[in-house]
């Protein structure tokens, strides 16, 4: 079966090479036809578990599309995990995303970068942050703020996990501004909570308090469960009331938040009170 697929792949490569040949009656190479044949060759190599050759075929396909000024949607399963060459795969996706933007298909670029972030996240959080931020920027430039905010959310979560808290605070504020612009106020409330927790982890009580005060202008925030909870949390910090702080930390509102953001403010309290 594998040998048959490999032979099939080489047949498609031969056809691709034929498409590129010129003659007296054919002045220009048929890049579209060559790209199509290389795509088929790549699939055949992949089915034969010849992943390096599949990768080379996909690169050739991309090269021919570039010559033809046409950029297809990114294939979903190139088996980069099986190749164990994730960094190289990510570089290829980033290169493709630039081509998509240049071709006027920025949405496809954003999707590709998001997909790359998911691929690399288990092994390189720093690079995943970079990819999610790039994807968010692409969607923001297209005024697709919901998608941009969601991607910034992924970056914010990882920034917290990496303990890059100053950057996380900036990212969360940008997220919140986007949700405010599209009038998704309930999500703004949740981002306020995340901001407060991050600022408290940073040891910046003033910034945490400012986030709550600024959120009073959001429709429905004042008097809400989110608002009352944050006011109680800040009061507990200010008064160094460990019992009150423990009650807030163990409330369902905080207990079931993203663990990367809600990592016990009680721990921060203990550090401050010692």
Secondary structure as UniProt FT lines:
FT   HELIX           2..20
FT   HELIX           31..47
FT   TURN            48..49
FT   HELIX           51..67
FT   TURN            68..69
FT   HELIX           80..83
FT   HELIX           86..102
FT   TURN            103..104
FT   HELIX           106..121
FT   TURN            122..123
FT   HELIX           125..141
FT   TURN            142..143
FT   HELIX           145..161
FT   TURN            162..163
FT   HELIX           165..181
FT   TURN            182..183
FT   HELIX           185..201
FT   TURN            202..203
FT   HELIX           205..215
FT   TURN            216..217
FT   TURN            219..223
FT   HELIX           225..239
FT   HELIX           242..249
FT   HELIX           252..255
FT   HELIX           259..262
FT   HELIX           265..273
//
